[in-house]
Amino acid sequence: MSGLETLAAIASIGGTAISAIGQIQAGVNAQKAANYNATVLENQAKQTVLNSNTEATLRKRQLMKERSSAIAAYGASGVQINSGSPMAVLSDLASEAELDAALTRYQGEQEAKGLNSQAFMERQQGKIAKRNAITGAFGTLLSGASSFAGKFGGSGGQAASGLGPSPMKATTRLSGGGTIRWNGGY
């Protein structure tokens, strides 16, 4: 191989290696980004649950204040609150407070589940991107090796595929002093 051919061979190998490394790094970066996005979504899920619990507590507190105001209004007007309609109204206010709080918590939990599902999918997509990048890099290396072998596989008994000497070359000496040379073919 001449100096120019050697330089071209080194450039070919180097370019293939850099391309493969770049593919792997892109896959690693894609996975890191997906993991970051997943962490953000998981944090949003946690915050959603905290917010819904806080909102549920505030709503329940507000409805309990309304119940207390109703008790005070009944007491000021001389109505007995232990029986009849006043008791039913107060009971409804208490039930409404509990139901409203439970519904608010449930909605927050459902939203959090959705966010956690999105986080899981982000992580899965990151894993897939990394796996695809590694597979692509391997393909690049194989393609580069094949290209290198085709261009720089050598001559003088080397097969064009770069796999070594051709098994189809033969020289036979004849008993009468002549030789037969055969150069391949199937």
MARVEXTI-828617 format. One record per residue (C-alpha): residue in one letter; x, y, z negated. Coordinates in nm, 3 decimals, always signed. Last residue first. Example, Ala and Ser with C-alpha at 12.3 -4.5 7.8 and 13.67 -1.06 7.14 Angstrom:
REM residues 2
+--------+---------+---------+---------+
! residu !      xx !      yy !      zz !
+--------+---------+---------+---------+
!      S !  +1.367 !  -0.106 !  -0.714 !
!      A !  +1.230 !  -0.450 !  -0.780 !
+--------+---------+---------+---------+
//
This chain:
REM residues 186
+--------+---------+---------+---------+
! residu !      xx !      yy !      zz !
+--------+---------+---------+---------+
!      Y !  -1.650 !  -2.174 !  +0.978 !
!      G !  -1.399 !  -1.924 !  +1.097 !
!      G !  -1.043 !  -1.887 !  +0.992 !
!      N !  -0.710 !  -1.818 !  +1.149 !
!      W !  -0.582 !  -2.149 !  +1.291 !
!      R !  -0.223 !  -2.190 !  +1.386 !
!      I !  -0.110 !  -2.500 !  +1.576 !
!      T !  +0.257 !  -2.582 !  +1.585 !
!      G !  +0.483 !  -2.757 !  +1.837 !
!      G !  +0.770 !  -3.002 !  +1.774 !
!      G !  +0.622 !  -3.317 !  +1.928 !
!      S !  +0.497 !  -3.436 !  +1.586 !
!      L !  +0.275 !  -3.131 !  +1.559 !
!      R !  +0.319 !  -2.883 !  +1.282 !
!      T !  -0.009 !  -2.750 !  +1.136 !
!      T !  -0.066 !  -2.395 !  +1.019 !
!      A !  -0.379 !  -2.301 !  +0.833 !
!      K !  -0.590 !  -1.998 !  +0.744 !
!      M !  -0.947 !  -2.071 !  +0.619 !
!      P !  -0.877 !  -2.051 !  +0.244 !
!      S !  -0.837 !  -1.676 !  +0.276 !
!      P !  -0.602 !  -1.545 !  +0.013 !
!      G !  -0.760 !  -1.358 !  -0.275 !
!      L !  -1.108 !  -1.231 !  -0.364 !
!      G !  -1.059 !  -0.885 !  -0.218 !
!      S !  -1.370 !  -0.914 !  -0.001 !
!      A !  -1.160 !  -0.857 !  +0.310 !
!      A !  -0.966 !  -1.175 !  +0.232 !
!      Q !  -0.601 !  -1.131 !  +0.153 !
!      G !  -0.346 !  -1.322 !  +0.359 !
!      G !  -0.139 !  -1.031 !  +0.473 !
!      S !  -0.381 !  -0.750 !  +0.411 !
!      G !  -0.498 !  -0.557 !  +0.110 !
!      G !  -0.824 !  -0.542 !  -0.078 !
!      F !  -0.801 !  -0.162 !  -0.071 !
!      K !  -1.113 !  -0.061 !  +0.113 !
!      G !  -1.338 !  -0.363 !  +0.058 !
!      A !  -1.198 !  -0.436 !  -0.287 !
!      F !  -1.248 !  -0.074 !  -0.390 !
!      S !  -1.605 !  -0.076 !  -0.261 !
!      S !  -1.679 !  -0.394 !  -0.452 !
!      A !  -1.521 !  -0.257 !  -0.768 !
!      G !  -1.714 !  +0.068 !  -0.728 !
!      S !  -2.040 !  -0.119 !  -0.680 !
!      L !  -1.970 !  -0.331 !  -0.986 !
!      L !  -1.881 !  -0.026 !  -1.194 !
!      T !  -2.188 !  +0.163 !  -1.073 !
!      G !  -2.408 !  -0.136 !  -1.153 !
!      F !  -2.265 !  -0.149 !  -1.505 !
!      A !  -2.332 !  +0.222 !  -1.540 !
!      G !  -2.691 !  +0.172 !  -1.424 !
!      T !  -2.742 !  -0.104 !  -1.681 !
!      I !  -2.598 !  +0.119 !  -1.952 !
!      A !  -2.822 !  +0.406 !  -1.841 !
!      N !  -3.128 !  +0.181 !  -1.831 !
!      R !  -3.059 !  +0.061 !  -2.187 !
!      K !  -3.016 !  +0.420 !  -2.309 !
!      A !  -3.335 !  +0.536 !  -2.140 !
!      I !  -3.524 !  +0.234 !  -2.278 !
!      K !  -3.407 !  +0.304 !  -2.631 !
!      G !  -3.508 !  +0.668 !  -2.598 !
!      Q !  -3.849 !  +0.571 !  -2.460 !
!      Q !  -3.901 !  +0.344 !  -2.762 !
!      R !  -3.804 !  +0.624 !  -3.001 !
!      E !  -4.047 !  +0.864 !  -2.835 !
!      M !  -4.321 !  +0.598 !  -2.845 !
!      F !  -4.275 !  +0.553 !  -3.221 !
!      A !  -4.293 !  +0.930 !  -3.274 !
!      Q !  -4.614 !  +0.946 !  -3.067 !
!      S !  -4.762 !  +0.676 !  -3.289 !
!      N !  -4.656 !  +0.874 !  -3.597 !
!      L !  -4.831 !  +1.182 !  -3.457 !
!      G !  -5.150 !  +0.985 !  -3.395 !
!      K !  -5.138 !  +0.837 !  -3.745 !
!      A !  -5.092 !  +1.188 !  -3.888 !
!      E !  -5.403 !  +1.309 !  -3.703 !
!      Q !  -5.597 !  +1.020 !  -3.850 !
!      E !  -5.467 !  +1.094 !  -4.201 !
!      G !  -5.562 !  +1.460 !  -4.170 !
!      Q !  -5.913 !  +1.371 !  -4.052 !
!      Y !  -5.951 !  +1.129 !  -4.343 !
!      R !  -5.839 !  +1.390 !  -4.597 !
!      T !  -6.092 !  +1.642 !  -4.464 !
!      L !  -6.367 !  +1.379 !  -4.467 !
!      A !  -6.288 !  +1.282 !  -4.828 !
!      A !  -6.295 !  +1.647 !  -4.941 !
!      D !  -6.625 !  +1.713 !  -4.762 !
!      L !  -6.778 !  +1.399 !  -4.909 !
!      E !  -6.671 !  +1.483 !  -5.264 !
!      A !  -6.793 !  +1.843 !  -5.241 !
!      E !  -7.120 !  +1.735 !  -5.078 !
!      S !  -7.179 !  +1.486 !  -5.358 !
!      A !  -7.126 !  +1.755 !  -5.622 !
!      L !  -7.355 !  +2.000 !  -5.442 !
!      D !  -7.618 !  +1.729 !  -5.396 !
!      S !  -7.607 !  +1.648 !  -5.769 !
!      L !  -7.652 !  +2.014 !  -5.854 !
!      V !  -7.951 !  +2.040 !  -5.621 !
!      A !  -8.104 !  +1.717 !  -5.757 !
!      M !  -8.060 !  +1.836 !  -6.117 !
!      P !  -8.230 !  +2.165 !  -6.034 !
!      S !  -8.512 !  +1.979 !  -5.859 !
!      G !  -8.613 !  +1.760 !  -6.151 !
!      S !  -8.410 !  +1.697 !  -6.464 !
!      N !  -8.112 !  +1.810 !  -6.671 !
!      I !  -8.099 !  +2.162 !  -6.524 !
!      Q !  -8.374 !  +2.316 !  -6.739 !
!      V !  -8.474 !  +2.652 !  -6.589 !
!      G !  -8.452 !  +2.961 !  -6.814 !
!      S !  -8.372 !  +3.205 !  -6.534 !
!      A !  -8.023 !  +3.270 !  -6.663 !
!      G !  -7.960 !  +2.897 !  -6.703 !
!      Y !  -8.061 !  +2.825 !  -6.344 !
!      A !  -7.833 !  +3.103 !  -6.219 !
!      A !  -7.544 !  +2.977 !  -6.432 !
!      I !  -7.589 !  +2.621 !  -6.307 !
!      A !  -7.606 !  +2.748 !  -5.948 !
!      S !  -7.286 !  +2.948 !  -6.002 !
!      S !  -7.117 !  +2.636 !  -6.140 !
!      R !  -7.226 !  +2.438 !  -5.834 !
!      E !  -7.093 !  +2.712 !  -5.606 !
!      K !  -6.765 !  +2.697 !  -5.796 !
!      M !  -6.765 !  +2.318 !  -5.746 !
!      L !  -6.810 !  +2.377 !  -5.373 !
!      Q !  -6.508 !  +2.607 !  -5.368 !
!      R !  -6.294 !  +2.360 !  -5.568 !
!      K !  -6.390 !  +2.077 !  -5.332 !
!      R !  -6.297 !  +2.292 !  -5.035 !
!      L !  -5.962 !  +2.387 !  -5.192 !
!      T !  -5.879 !  +2.025 !  -5.280 !
!      A !  -5.967 !  +1.906 !  -4.930 !
!      E !  -5.756 !  +2.185 !  -4.778 !
!      T !  -5.458 !  +2.082 !  -4.991 !
!      N !  -5.503 !  +1.717 !  -4.897 !
!      S !  -5.538 !  +1.812 !  -4.530 !
!      N !  -5.224 !  +2.024 !  -4.543 !
!      L !  -5.019 !  +1.750 !  -4.711 !
!      V !  -5.139 !  +1.493 !  -4.457 !
!      T !  -5.059 !  +1.727 !  -4.168 !
!      Q !  -4.717 !  +1.803 !  -4.317 !
!      K !  -4.632 !  +1.433 !  -4.322 !
!      A !  -4.746 !  +1.393 !  -3.960 !
!      Q !  -4.551 !  +1.702 !  -3.855 !
!      N !  -4.242 !  +1.553 !  -4.016 !
!      E !  -4.300 !  +1.232 !  -3.821 !
!      L !  -4.336 !  +1.432 !  -3.499 !
!      V !  -4.010 !  +1.619 !  -3.563 !
!      T !  -3.834 !  +1.289 !  -3.638 !
!      A !  -3.965 !  +1.144 !  -3.312 !
!      N !  -3.841 !  +1.446 !  -3.118 !
!      Y !  -3.495 !  +1.401 !  -3.273 !
!      N !  -3.499 !  +1.028 !  -3.191 !
!      A !  -3.597 !  +1.107 !  -2.832 !
!      A !  -3.318 !  +1.363 !  -2.802 !
!      K !  -3.064 !  +1.115 !  -2.940 !
!      Q !  -3.190 !  +0.846 !  -2.698 !
!      A !  -3.158 !  +1.082 !  -2.403 !
!      N !  -2.807 !  +1.177 !  -2.517 !
!      V !  -2.704 !  +0.810 !  -2.534 !
!      G !  -2.848 !  +0.753 !  -2.186 !
!      A !  -2.667 !  +1.056 !  -2.044 !
!      Q !  -2.346 !  +0.937 !  -2.209 !
!      I !  -2.384 !  +0.594 !  -2.044 !
!      Q !  -2.439 !  +0.751 !  -1.703 !
!      G !  -2.143 !  +0.985 !  -1.746 !
!      I !  -1.918 !  +0.695 !  -1.846 !
!      A !  -2.020 !  +0.508 !  -1.532 !
!      S !  -1.953 !  +0.811 !  -1.311 !
!      I !  -1.617 !  +0.870 !  -1.477 !
!      A !  -1.521 !  +0.506 !  -1.423 !
!      T !  -1.622 !  +0.511 !  -1.056 !
!      G !  -1.436 !  +0.834 !  -0.994 !
!      G !  -1.125 !  +0.700 !  -1.164 !
!      I !  -1.126 !  +0.375 !  -0.966 !
!      S !  -1.171 !  +0.559 !  -0.637 !
!      A !  -0.913 !  +0.823 !  -0.728 !
!      I !  -0.662 !  +0.550 !  -0.820 !
!      A !  -0.726 !  +0.372 !  -0.490 !
!      A !  -0.692 !  +0.697 !  -0.294 !
!      L !  -0.360 !  +0.768 !  -0.467 !
!      T !  -0.239 !  +0.418 !  -0.387 !
!      E !  -0.348 !  +0.458 !  -0.025 !
!      L !  -0.159 !  +0.784 !  +0.001 !
!      G !  +0.153 !  +0.631 !  -0.152 !
!      S !  +0.139 !  +0.341 !  +0.090 !
!      M !  +0.000 !  +0.000 !  +0.000 !
+--------+---------+---------+---------+
//
